[in-house]
Amino acid sequence: MSIALRHGLKTLLLLAAWPGAAQVPLFTAPLDDPAIQYQSGELRDAVSSLQQRIDRGEARLEFSPKYGYLEAVLQQLHVPVSSQGLVFSKTSFQVKRISPERPRAIYFNDNVYVGFVQHGDVEVSAVDPEKGVIFYTLAQRRVEKPKFVRRKECLECHVTVNTMKVPGSLVRSVFPDSTGEPRLEAGSFLTDHNSPLNQRWGGWYVTGTHGDERHMGNVVAKSQRYPERLDREAGANVTDLKGRVNTTPYLSPHSDVVALMVLEHQTRMHTLITRVGYEARLAMKNQKSPEETTRQVASLVEALLRYLLFADEAPLRDPVQGTSNFRAEFEARGPPDRQGRSLRQMDLTRRMFQYPCSFLIYSEAFDALPAAAKELLYRRLWEVLSGADQNRQFAGLSAADRQAVLEILVDTKPGLPDYFRAGQDVAALGRQ
């Protein structure tokens, strides 16, 4: 079976993998529409900007015998090595080079994802603020001016129901056999922060502790007849991958559980932002009024709001702790408010973050949302944080949570509507 056909089959079998997909109306992404121009319009992602600097001689990628361009790409795109996750399921277009013995390494920051396969091309994807994720590869050959090549064939798996029909990234959990091939007849999961730990990281190496909770990582299906019967105990609370896989060909010996959790959260968040942006731009192109545009995107904005505020987050039953410096480096990026609080501060005892509002509210993609959609989102965010909206769907947000998030945003989020600041004290009094 060809790689393309195999990936097409996997996509079909994963169509219903994300429960939230049923809550959002889907459409066929018009990537060539003048309002979107995904295929032909000017790009504003980090990789295209780096390529322009390389072409002008303002940036240079150093080639190393061991890693090729990987280290230079991470440095130029400001992607931390501590974010490394190792995935051994054959779920990349370089499937022939991936196995439990030779996993694919994934590194990321807020808007860039870098994949490294031994003896393969460097895979890079970056979030364009308006178009969504743009996909590239970089050949591992020493040349004077390396070229990132845009790979539109990646859309075969990255514009599906799982990405809400817009170009996006995703994290999948499968039941892998001893070669890393997903046993899709056993099922699979598209994971984010709403997923319970027992559905996560099938086909991934995972380093870190998580108490009595069990995930799907670090093990393969040993039974041909019952691949879903993973030995989860054997993969639990692994802090060192020695004896499981040789990590010397990689930049780090870790596949940090905390980094994997953040990766899951932000891939879905970017997809939601992109989908809202697509809908709003299409509505404006069709000359709909701001009121009509708002009505068209209302359900999508509500889905984005719920995800932004972790309204459906799967609770942690036991504390989670990683093995690398990822958490410290991630939290240090802030920005902090006047009390030193930040949306990047992690909890990891009962939930992922101490203050339940996504750090991607600071992203360029969030800021690039069309005005009608962003104004509605801000208004709804204010209603929830101020306590004006006491709907049960946000019951997981305590009064203290709402007040803290509101205060942090007022101090740290540029472009926040004035009514957030004007009404801050009123909201606090209402909770007394």
BELSUL-V284554 format. One record per backbone hydrogen bond with DSSP energy under -1.0 kcal/mol. NH is the residue of the N-H (numbers start at 1). CO is the residue of the C=O. If there is no record, write none. Layout:
<<NH & CO> <NH & CO>>
This chain:
<<6 & 2> <7 & 3> <8 & 4> <9 & 5> <10 & 6> <11 & 7> <12 & 8> <13 & 9> <17 & 14> <21 & 18> <22 & 19> <23 & 20> <24 & 21> <31 & 29> <33 & 30> <36 & 33> <37 & 33> <38 & 31> <41 & 37> <49 & 45> <50 & 46> <51 & 47> <52 & 48> <53 & 49> <54 & 50> <55 & 51> <56 & 52> <57 & 54> <58 & 53> <59 & 53> <64 & 68> <68 & 64> <70 & 67> <73 & 69> <74 & 70> <75 & 71> <76 & 72> <77 & 73> <79 & 74> <83 & 80> <84 & 81> <85 & 106> <87 & 104> <88 & 203> <89 & 203> <90 & 180> <91 & 89> <97 & 94> <98 & 95> <99 & 102> <104 & 87> <105 & 116> <106 & 85> <107 & 114> <109 & 112> <113 & 125> <114 & 107> <115 & 123> <116 & 105> <120 & 117> <122 & 138> <123 & 115> <124 & 136> <125 & 113> <126 & 134> <127 & 111> <128 & 132> <132 & 128> <133 & 167> <134 & 126> <136 & 124> <137 & 149> <138 & 122> <141 & 139> <149 & 137> <151 & 135> <154 & 151> <155 & 152> <156 & 153> <157 & 154> <158 & 154> <159 & 155> <163 & 160> <164 & 161> <165 & 160> <166 & 163> <168 & 158> <173 & 189> <174 & 202> <177 & 181> <180 & 177> <183 & 175> <184 & 182> <186 & 183> <187 & 184> <189 & 173> <191 & 171> <195 & 192> <199 & 196> <200 & 197> <204 & 201> <205 & 86> <207 & 255> <208 & 238> <209 & 321> <213 & 210> <216 & 200> <218 & 204> <221 & 176> <229 & 226> <230 & 228> <232 & 230> <236 & 233> <244 & 241> <245 & 241> <250 & 247> <257 & 207> <260 & 256> <261 & 257> <262 & 258> <263 & 259> <264 & 260> <265 & 261> <266 & 262> <267 & 263> <268 & 264> <269 & 265> <270 & 266> <271 & 267> <272 & 268> <273 & 269> <274 & 270> <275 & 271> <276 & 272> <277 & 273> <278 & 274> <279 & 275> <280 & 276> <281 & 277> <282 & 278> <283 & 279> <284 & 280> <285 & 281> <286 & 282> <287 & 284> <288 & 283> <293 & 289> <294 & 290> <295 & 291> <296 & 292> <297 & 293> <301 & 297> <302 & 298> <303 & 299> <304 & 300> <305 & 301> <306 & 302> <307 & 303> <308 & 304> <309 & 305> <310 & 307> <311 & 306> <313 & 310> <314 & 193> <316 & 350> <320 & 348> <321 & 209> <329 & 325> <330 & 326> <331 & 327> <332 & 328> <333 & 330> <334 & 331> <337 & 341> <340 & 337> <345 & 342> <347 & 352> <348 & 351> <354 & 345> <357 & 355> <358 & 308> <361 & 358> <362 & 359> <363 & 360> <367 & 363> <368 & 364> <369 & 366> <374 & 370> <375 & 371> <376 & 372> <377 & 373> <378 & 374> <379 & 375> <380 & 376> <381 & 377> <382 & 378> <383 & 379> <384 & 380> <385 & 381> <386 & 382> <389 & 383> <394 & 391> <395 & 392> <397 & 394> <402 & 398> <403 & 399> <404 & 400> <405 & 401> <406 & 402> <407 & 403> <408 & 404> <409 & 405> <410 & 406> <411 & 407> <412 & 408> <413 & 409> <416 & 413> <420 & 417> <422 & 418> <423 & 419> <427 & 423> <428 & 424> <429 & 425> <430 & 426> <432 & 429>>
